[in-house]
Amino acid sequence: MSEGELHHTTFDGISEYGAALDELCGLAQQSLFIFENDFDSLGFNSEKRFTLLRRFLLSGPNVQLHLLAHDTQPLVRFCPRIMILMKQFSHLMHIYQTPVNLRHLTAPFTVADVRHFVRRFHFDDTRGIFAQNDPEGTIVLKSRFEQMWESSQPSASATTLGL
């Protein structure tokens, strides 16, 4: 594939999905918008993904990482590496939870830099597509993400409060 050439790759399997997410995280230079059901068992606590996301967050003062989930508790409880990033980069990273009225949305996706995306057809389906240099498809997904984000609430913070 040459620089800037539109390229779509299909995948079928959770390991292929994880590899596509890792590659996408490595391509991101300005923004990453990730929508998942709960981030459980998807490699978000792996050392590789941690390193990729950390490298991305260190790449500049204006990068953005937005994680959106129907249920953020598995992310908070079972992904300590993500929470480490949240503590270190709370000014660049946000975790939101969707409201009940959006729980019918079942197609997870990740958008990087309004140029690349990874999309699965359903939370329970391991098939999907990894698109590189597809601004038209990416703009549609980013717009969908922004609409969902506006209706959602912050759900995880860099600090743990309690008595």
PyMOL commands that set and color helices and strands:
alter all, ss='L'
color gray80, all
select helices_A, chain A and resi 14-27+47-58+73-78+80-88+100-102+135-151
alter helices_A, ss='H'
color red, helices_A
select strands_A, chain A and resi 7-12+31-36+64-69+93-97+109-112+116-120+127-132+153-156
alter strands_A, ss='S'
color yellow, strands_A
deselect
rebuild
show_as cartoon
